[in-house]
Amino acid sequence: MKNNSTSVSKVLPVLFGFFVMGFCDVAGISTTYMKESFGLSEWAAGFIPSMIFFWFLLFSVPAAMLMNKIGRKMTVQLSNLITIIGMFIPLFFQTSLPAYIVAFILLGIGNTILQVSLNPLLTNVVKGGALTSSLTAGQVVKAVCSFLGPIIAAFAATRLNNWMFIFPIYAIITVISSLWLLVTHIPEEMPAQKAATLGATFGLLKDKTILLLFLGIVFVVGTDVGMNTVTPKLLLERAGLDAASAGIGSSVYFLCRTAGAMLGVVLLAKMASTTYFRIHILLALAAMAVLFFAGSQWAILVMVGLIGYACSSIFPIIYSKAITARPEKANEISGLMITGVFGGAVVPPLMGITADSMNCQAGSLIIITVCLLYLTYLAFGLKTGKNQR
């Protein structure tokens, strides 16, 4: 029988796992460094994010099925082990491009399994109506990691003389996370006696609500990765910044996303998540409309910051709505929702194709706008059940 209280000592190690989850955003800063280190073309460098996010499409549902067999905590620990191995590889093969590719692949696989299992594990330690705000708190931790990524990479490049030392730093952090979780007792339900099949899990998409929310994950992650990718390019194209200076765009985006997630924890504890969703997605659309015409550095940064803030808590809102829609299928739905993270692998190439065809970054903004328009439809068109706010 479950305890109805929430134990801080059990919540903290789970929330720290969200920091490891943020490692996937290293794709943004790594694209710049790898392009320079290995002389990659723009086309080749553009596929670096896909090396991480593609695996969400293949492994999310199998990870959910595995979680049904071995439990949530054990699945999280498996993801940590894969991440640790991947992050240590570049340390031993510093000049080998294939080694970095393998590292990104293992990071993507580990991060996929982590996102599938860590979110449900949080429901084991958070009780009552605090799930949405707790998931948002996890996104705060993840956003802090994303914000610190470029800073850690710059530290490694200047103080350690090689940017790749960000990988063993990440490995050590993952070891700490794994050990903390290891010594924390978290009661779990017994693994399902009859594990869900692949067909039965994807069959949940026949539920219109689950399908709409799944597509919401695709588009919100596509928006996030897309903004991270296009912002430095906008500063290069419109404000005349050099490549090194243009990196401030990603930092501003992540900083505002972190601040938005922090504020979201407070707001979502006091207001209905649907109301929050609607207000913030309209703010994102308004900022995007201005961004199409923004030409100065400060105008671009302000609009990018507003979009980062507005979209910061949409992922946990969509995820929590899906879990509460079918709580008896929480593990399977988690796998489905995290499969949608593959939007981060699909949207950037579409942005590149559109930008090339228009010969400007407005093409990229069109693709992101399509993502925001779907999220607007979801915010106003989704029918919420009695157990959802």
Secondary structure, 3 states (H helix, E strand, C coil): CCCCCCCHHHHHHHHHHHHHHHHHHHHHHHHHHHHHHHCCCHHHHCCHHHHHHCHHHHHHHHHHHHHHHHCHHHHHHHHHHHHHHHHHHHHHCCCCHHHHHHHHHHHHHHHHHHHHHHHHHHHHHCCCCCHHHHHHHHHHHHHHHHHHHHHHHHHHHHHCCCHHHHHHHHHHHHHHHHHHHHCCCCCCCCCCCCCCCHHHHHHHHHCHHHHHHHHHHHHHHHHHHHHHHHHHHHHHHHCCCCHHHHCHHHHHHHHHHHHHHHHHHHHHCCCCHHHHHHHHHHHHHHHHHHHCCCCCHHHHHHHHHHHHHHHCCHHHHHHHHHHHHCHHHHHHHHHHHHHHHHHHHHHHHHHHHHHHHHCCCHHHHHHHHHHHHHHHHHHHHCCCCCCCC
